[in-house]
Amino acid sequence: MLPRIASLLVLLCCATWANAAPTGVVREWPTSADYQRTPSALIRGDVTVRAANAPFGPLLTEVARRSNYSITFAPGVDTSRRVTVDFNRAEAEDVFRATPGLAGYVAVFDHYRRTVHVTDSATWHFRLPSNMPEARAGVGTAALLTRLKELAGPTSQVNIEDSGRVSVRADGYGLKRVHEHLRQAAANAAFEPLIGEAP
């Protein structure tokens, strides 16, 4: 008898709730959905490296060996500086650029010979997007020059040509800061500002 009364109360409550005017209720309409697999982004490379507090020199030497690159370190480069990296299916060039940068150095490539030279400083060449006022001669170049020198560091050399080409000589930290700054400035132009490098 008790279960029947409980069932009637549940039915009565449900009927009362169904007839009540909705206040603050969101009603979901049934929809049919067609679930399909979505292809993931293509894998860029074949280098997977995970290391915590490891000396960067031996790490890069092993990546170079496995990627068929030759790697050299300039005199004065402390290959025992420790870095923490986590690359998953990355391009070898990405690993060679990022890892020395974490240690304050810079990698310079010879793509034809598949060689990498790690040094304490290098010269990178950038181009400014044409929609930046600084890309036109005399318009804001002094302010940009000052800002790039601040980013590149006190021992850096920065040159801005009338054509919108920028040359920066600095250590790995400074080059990375300048590159990121110019990439942000070029974001609306949708292009990569780095166009070359030299030891």
N, C-alpha and C positions, 0 to 999 in steps of 0.2 A: 504494500500500500504506500509506504514511504517513497519508493522509487518512482511511482506513478505521479505522486504530488510534485516531486522535484522536476519531473519531465514536463508537467503542465506549467509549472512556474517558469521554466526555461522558455517554453513556447510562448507563454503570455508576455514575458519580457521582450522576446524577439519581435513579437507582433506589435507591441507598443512602440519599440524603438524604430521599427520599419515605418510606422505611421506618423511618427513625430516629424516635425519640420526640421530639416537639417540646419544646423547652426555651426559654422566653422568646420564643416566636413568636406574633405576633398574626395571626390569619387574618381576612381580609376576605371577607365574604359578598357575592356579587353581588346588587345591588338594582336595581330598575328606577326610574328617575327621570323625572318629567315636568317638563321645563323650560318655564317660561312667562315672558313679560315681566311685570315688576312695574311698575305705574305709579309714576312719581316723584311727590314732593310737588308740590302746585300752586305755581306761581310767584306770589310775593306782589305784586310791583310791576314797574314798567318803567324804573326808574332804575339805570343802570350807570355807575359812576364809579370810575376808578382814577387816583390821583395820588400822587406821591412828593415830599415836601418842597415842597408848593405852598401859596401863601397861601390861607387858608380863605375870605376874603371874596369874591374873584372866583369861586372854586369854587362857593360857595353861590348867588351871584347867577346863575350859569349854570344850576344845577339848578332854581332858582326859575323862571327864564324858561321852561325846557323843561317844567316841571310846572304852569304856569299859576298860580304863587303870586307874591305881592308880598313883597319882603323889605326890611327896614330894619335899620340898625345904630345902636345908641345912641351918643351922644357918648362918647368915651373907649374905644370898642371898637377894638382894633388889628386891622384886617382883613388885615394883612400877616403875622400869625402863621402859621407854616408847620405843616402837618399832612400826614400820610400816610394815605390812605384807600383801601379796596378794597371797593366795593359791587357786588354782582352781582344784578340784577333785584330791587332793594329798593324799598320804599315810599318816597316822597319824605319823609314825616314821619320815618322812621328816619334818613335822611341829614341832615335838618335838626336832629334831636336830637343825633346822635352827633358830627357834625363840629364844631360850636361847642364841644361838651364837650371835645374833644381840645385845643382852643386855650384852655380855661379859661373859656369863656363859656357862656351858656345861651340856648336858643331858646324863645320864648313864642309860642303859636299862637292865632290867631283862625280856627277852622275854617270858620265861616260865611262870612267874607269872604276866606278863603284867603290870609291874611297871616301872615308870620313876623317877629317882632321879636327881634333878637339883642342881648343886653344883658350887662353884667358880673355881674349878680345878679338873682335872681328868687325868688318864693315858690312852693314846691310844697306841695300838700296831699296827705297820705297817710292811709290808714285802716289800723288794725292788725287783723289777723285775730282773730276772737273767741276762738280757742283759745290765744292768747298771754296769759300772766298779766298782761302790761303793759296789755292792752286793758281790763282791769277797773280802775276808779278806785282809786288808792291802792296797788295791788299791783305793786311793782317799777317804778313810773313814774319815781322819782328816779334809779335806776340807768340806765334807758333814756334819760332826758333827758341825763344826763352822757355816755353813750356817743354819742348823736346829735350833741351839741355837739362832741365830739372829732372825729367824722367830718366834720362840716360845716365846721369851721374856726374860728379864733379870732374872726373878725368876724361869725359867723353868729348868727341868732336862731332859737330852737327853742321851740315851744310844744306841749304835749300836753294835750288836753282830756279831760274825764271820759268823753266818748262814744267815745274811742279814736281820735279824729282828731288827726293830727299836722301842724303847719305848720312848714316849714323855709324860712328865707330865707338864701341863700348863693350863692357863685359856682358856675360849672358843675362844677368839680371836686368841691366839697363836696356839691352836690345829687346828683351821680352816686354818690358813696360812700354817702350816706344811702339812696338808692334801692336800690342793690345790697344793703345791709345788711338793709333791710326786706323785699326780695324773698326773701332767704335765710330770714329769719325766717318769712315767709309761705309758704314752699315746701310745707309740710305742709298748708296750708289751700287751696292751689291757686288763688290769685287774685292779681291785680295790685294792689299797694297804692297806686299813684299814682292820685289821683282828680281833680286839678285843678292849675292853675298861674296865676300872675299876675305881671306885671312889677313 
